[in-house]
Every structure is written in structure tokens, then in C-alpha cells.
Amino acid sequence: MEMLQTISINVLALLVTLGILVTIHEFGHYWVAKRCGVKIECFSIGFGKSLFSWYRGDTEYCIAILPLGGYVKMFGERESEISEDEKPLAFNHKTLGQKTAIVAAGPFANLLLAVALYWLMFMTGVSGVAPVIGNIEENSSVALVGLQRGDEIISVDGDQTRTWQEVRIALLERLGESGDLDLSYVSPGSDLINNASIRIERWLVNEAEPNVLGALGIIPYRLDIPATIGEIVSEGRAEQAGLLSQDEILSVNQTELSGWLHWVDIVRKNPEQDLYIQVLRQGRILDLTLRPELSIDNNGDQTGYIGAGVSVPEVMPTLPEDMNRSVRYSAFNALPYAFAETWNNGIFILDSIKKMIVGLISVENLSGPITIAQVAGQTATFGFEYYLSFLAVLSVSLGILNLLPIPVLDGGHLLYYLIEALIRRPVPEKVQAMGMQLGIFLIVSIMFIAFYNDINRLL
């Protein structure tokens, strides 16, 4: 029942998300075409058989059965016999500048939607958690350059980082690269800014789902509860080591624990390895040796397992007030930040595409509608702010991808118009037909990879 509910939420979120993005995209084409005097024959959200439709003037508006797209059918868009009286209404008889504006309007409508969404977010307030380090992996990259538990990362490569989300985005920009990764941070109770450089080489180049923080050895500060043992499985490794219910784990291999989540991380990463633990039991500290059992999941991943649950405290912890970060601007001041956020996301997407083409980022990072549905469903349940952020990122992605110079996409048509402007005559139909076949092959290939990645993530 719970799985059915989750699937229903994901599907509904996908339909709403795609409906918004496609409607805005197609409306961009529609609006500019109307301003240029083009007759619109059909405005459709979705493909295939029409579920319901209505007419307004000469234009048919319809909602079709397949929601993964949409189209605006313009009069005279295909070469056909058109009378002299009808030529002013035909798309193909408009000036090169008008046709360029009509085609470009769809992607730019998506980019403007992203600006509007970010503007709304910055006005209502963007919240996050301060990038304070909860723990450091022993002998990790950040440990070797001096970062410690409690340090706050204030910039990555010179870009200010006020929340963990900003830290992750800044680190994701370095995927596949080689060179120095520069971090600035402050220690607890100090205003002194410390700087550290970490050498990276083709960083996480083959990772399908790169964990940029984990790769550096950073464990973010997390709301945690004491590592107190609850229920114990009979004859499991926890019982064999002498652990009892209500024992609190204080340290592992002389490293102090920050809480239960930290304890779980250590256990999972150390199957069949001896762990020397200190335990608080009824006011006394005991030294025990625990060896997590090897457990192999359906994907073949090996993790440690001890056969013990957590003892949930009566009062759950809350995030310290100084860890909450919220940014809010007036309607006027929010506008430049909205444009900057859209621009930065666009550059990030283009840079990621370039890295994927040259092999610096794995194609396994491509996502299709299944993953989009899952993320849309999750962000919708997290809250309005998270869903707006996801919708804005997706809108930027749709706008940028549609501007790529691939035949079939809007960018392919814009490429033909650019060539036409240079050679002062339309691109030959034979060349356009060949380009169309190549474009269809590329798009189908990309969609196949995206679907394949989606299915792999489910298995």
C-alpha cells in the first residue's frame, strides 16, 4: 500500500512538473508567433490522441494522452501550396529574424520561468543548514590538510558557501577535473579564515553517482542521537561481543563518536574488521572488541552488520539555532540574484555536457523520466521551497538542452537559420533531411541511455 502511494505521488508530481515546463515552453513559441502574425493551428500539451480539446478563434487547444512533451502547429510550417492572401499568416514566409525569434522563444521561456521561480524563492526565503563538519574520515583528503570536526566551510574555489547545498554544487563543478581544490574554513570560536588546497586528479571521473563530500572524507553535521544500543539480535555479533541493551558507544578505535549515525557508518564500512570500542554501561566505561558480520546486498555491495538496533530517546534533538541559514530579499533586490542563479545553473549544465562528451563525467549520470518522477515526488513532499528549486533547475536544463545545435531540437533550427544568414540562402532540404536523421538518432540514443540508467537505479 505504501509503495502504491509513493508511485502515485511520483507519477502525479511528474505530470504536474512536465505539464508546467512543457506549457511554458510551448507558450513561448506560441506568444512570439502570434506577435509575428503567424496563424496558430494547434496548441497541444502532450502527444498522441487528444483527451479533450476546444477552439478559440482558428486555434485548437488540446490536452493529449502522452504528457512527455507538446507542440505548437503553425500554419505554413511545412512547404506546401499557399495562396498569396495566406502568405502573411504562414511561418515559412516570415523573415529570418522573425523565424529565429519564434524558435528561440521556447527555450528562453523556460529560462525566464527559472528566473521567476528563483525570484519567488529569494523573496519568500531560501533556507539551508550551515556547512559545519560533523566528522572527518581518518587519513582522508581533508584530514591531511588540517580540517577538523566542527570547522565550517565558508568558500570553495573562492565561491562563498553558506549552506551544504552550495558546498555540494561548488564541488560538483569540479567533477572530472585535475588541479587544486581550494577550501576556506573557520574553526569553532574563531574568526580566523584558514585556507587549504587539495590536489585532485580526474576527480570521480567514472562515478555514476558521485558523493563529492564522501570522496573528500567529509561527514556533514547531522542531527543525531546518542549511539545507545536498543534491541539485540540473539547470537548476533553484538551479543557475541558482550554488548547489552542501553549500552552507549562512546568511541571506536580511539575516535570519539558523534552519535548513532556515525556509529552506523563505521559498522557498515568495516565488515569482518575488529573494532575496539569504549562503552558506557551504568556509569562504568568498558573496553570491548566487536567484529561486524559481512553482509552482501542485491547489488553485490559489502557492508558490516552487528545485529543491534538503536534506543530512541524520549526527547529528539533539534538543530541549533546558529546552524539554520535563511536568505531573504525584497522583490527588487531578489531579481539580480534570480538572474545570477539561473546563469550559474546554465553554465554548470553546459560544462557538465562538455565533460560528458570528452569522458570526464560518466554517462551514467544521465537521468530519464523515472528518476525525474522520483525526485519530483520527493521534493514535493519535502515542501514548497524544495519543489520550486527542483522545478527551476529542471526548467534551466530544458531551456539549455533545447538550445543545443542538434537537428530536431530548437537549437538545430537556430543553427540552420544562422547558416542561412551567412550563406544568404536556405540550407538545402537534402542537408536538412540528413541532419534530421542524425538528430533523431542522437536523441533516441540519449533517451535509451537515460531510461537504462533509470532502470539500473531501480534494480
C-alpha positions, 0 to 999 in steps of 0.5 A: 500500500505504501509503495502504491502511494509513493508511485502515485505521488511520483507519477502525479508530481511528474505530470504536474512538473512536465505539464508546467515546463512543457506549457511554458515552453510551448507558450513561448513559441506560441506568444512570439508567433502570434506577435509575428502574425503567424496563424496558430493551428494547434496548441497541444500539451502532450502527444498522441490522441487528444483527451479533450480539446476546444477552439478559440478563434482558428486555434485548437487547444488540446490536452493529449494522452502522452504528457512527455512533451507538446507542440505548437502547429503553425500554419505554413510550417511545412512547404506546401501550396499557399495562396498569396492572401495566406502568405502573411499568416504562414511561418515559412514566409516570415523573415529570418529574424522573425523565424529565429525569434519564434524558435528561440522563444521556447527555450528562453521561456523556460529560462525566464520561468527559472528566473521567476521561480528563483525570484519567488524563492529569494523573496519568500526565503531560501533556507539551508543548514550551515556547512559545519563538519560533523566528522572527518574520515581518518587519513582522508583528503581533508584530514591531511590538510588540517580540517577538523570536526566542527570547522565550517566551510565558508568558500570553495574555489573562492565561491562563498558557501553558506549552506551544504547545498552550495558546498555540494554544487561548488564541488560538483563543478569540479567533477572530472577535473585535475588541479587544486581544490581550494577550501576556506574554513573557520574553526569553532570560536574563531574568526580566523579564515584558514585556507587549504588546497587539495590536489585532485586528479580526474576527480570521480571521473567514472562515478555514476553517482558521485558523493563529492563530500564522501570522496573528500572524507567529509561527514556533514553535521547531522542531527543525531542521537546518542549511539545507545544500543536498543534491541539485540539480535540473539547470537548476533555479533553484538551479543557475541561481543558482550554488548547489552541493551542501553549500552552507549558507544562512546568511541571506536578505535580511539575516535570519539563518536558523534552519535548513532549515525556515525556509529552506523557508518563505521559498522557498515564500512568495516565488515569482518574488521575488529573494532575496539570500542569504549562503552558506557554501561551504568556509569562504568566505561568498558573496553570491548572488541566487536567484529561486524558480520559481512553482509552482501546486498542485491547489488553485490555491495559489502557492508558490516552488520552487528545485529543491534538496533538503536534506543530512541530517546524520549526527547529528539534533538533539534538543530541549533539555532546558529546552524539554520541559514535563511536568505531573504530579499525584497522583490527588487533586490531578489531579481539580480540574484534570480538572474545570477542563479539561473546563469550559474545553473546554465553554465554548470549544465553546459560544462557538465555536457562538455565533460560528458562528451570528452569522458570526464563525467560518466554517462551514467549520470544521465537521468530519464523520466523515472528518476525525474518522477522520483525526485519530483515526488520527493521534493514535493513532499519535502515542501514548497521551497524544495519543489520550486528549486527542483522545478527551476533547475529542471526548467534551466536544463530544458531551456539549455538542452533545447538550445543545443545545435542538434537537428530536431531540437530548437537549437538545430533550427537556430543553427540552420537559420544562422547558416542561412544568414551567412550563406544568404540562402536556405540550407538545402532540404537534402542537408536538412533531411540528413541532419534530421536523421542524425538528430533523431538518432542522437536523441533516441540514443540519449533517451535509451541511455537515460531510461537504462540508467533509470532502470539500473537505479531501480534494480 
